[in-house]
Amino acid sequence: MKTNVLKVLVVFIILVMAAPISLMSRSKHNIRVLVAYYSKTGTTQKMAEQIALLTGGDLLRIEPAVPYPQNMDSLVKRAKTECQNNENIAIKCDDVRVEEYDVIFIGSPIWFSDWAAPAASFARDERLSGRRVIPFMTSGKPEQGEVMDLLYKKYCKTEPERGLCMVDKKVQLDKMSEVTRWLCDILSIKNCGNLTTMNVLACLREMKCRYPKITLCDVYKSFYQDYFGPGHLIESKSQATKYIKEELKIVDKASVGLQTKCNGFWVKKATGTEKCGALGRYVRVDLWKVKCGEINLNDYVKKLTQSVAENVDNDGWVKEWNFILSVIQNYKVPIDNYENDLKLINSRIASGKYGMHHSQVFNQCYHPHYRIIKSNLLK
């Protein structure tokens, strides 16, 4: 009797964990996010795209009903007049129904110590009352960030929120790290050590962009590699050298692709190195770099053997993987072969076998030829 109950329970758990997944942009709590922004040069737009990518929010570009003039002197004159007179200008933003959103980010460049008039006019919308309105800004000068609270109180009718102001140059150089930290803080994002919902989501979306046919086994492998490194393949330096020499015989340029555009970002497709998992503790280094002479074989093997993890914490990995799975399930991230792969992964973990090969589909489509090296050894 107990055995039958146990079997039913196991089947139930597997079915729940393997539930179908569809859209990425909604959590299990059905919180809808809108990222509205005005951008003249594209800097604020880039920051808006980062926020939308990390939150699964909808992007809304705000434009003045009467376009700004192309002539810079005329543009500056009009913008200055609008700011000084606190003008509520007519805007066009595709008749968005803001009342359907729970959290609304509003982005703007700072002009003359103020928000640009299109963003300020959007913030005055009475329909925003009672919703979380979170500002973000870009500025040519670091000290402009000091106007954040004043402008929020000036235009928004909701409880104060801690916004983010970034210098234009930093927006161009930042790889979402500052934006991610800010979002995790203000949205009270759950985490597992250094893994957060935001950086796991960003990683999954980048994987889907780079490898559209990726399966759950391939996702598992990437995060697993970032946790354990290359230790499961290495017993000695001589063995590693022999192994790589054999693999170099079949390496060609098939795995070295061009760049592809995804969600407004240019994403590298296996151009030599790519980080593993969300944290990038380890990176995949394409063997083509060795074959074409860009990296010396002995140096490659040396860095490979130095990358072996000294302490292996299987329980810690299972905890991380369960957190990653919860993000996939809660945010309904679409991943191919999810149910079958999940059963396979659960079976391997239960038997104490934590390593995983790439899926057959991944091997056929993307021809992976790489080894794992600790990221700090490449600097």
Protein Blocks (a to p, Z undefined) as FASTA:
>chain_A
ZZmmmmmmmmmmmmmmmgccfbfkbcfkopacddddddfkommmmmmmmmmmmnopacdd
dddfbacdfblklmmmmmmmmmmnopacdddehhpafklpfbdcdddddeehiacfklmm
mmmpmklgopacddddddfbfklmmmmmmmmmmmpccdcdddddddfklmmmpghklmmm
mmmmmnopacehjbcfklmmmmmmmmmmmmmmbcfklmmmmmmmmmnommlmpfbfklmm
mmmmmmmmmgcfklmccdddeehiacdehihpacehjlomaccddfklmmnopacfklmm
mmmmmmpcfbdcfklmmmmmmmmmmmmmmnopacehklmmmmmmmmmmmnopabdcddfk
lmmmnopacddddfklmZZ
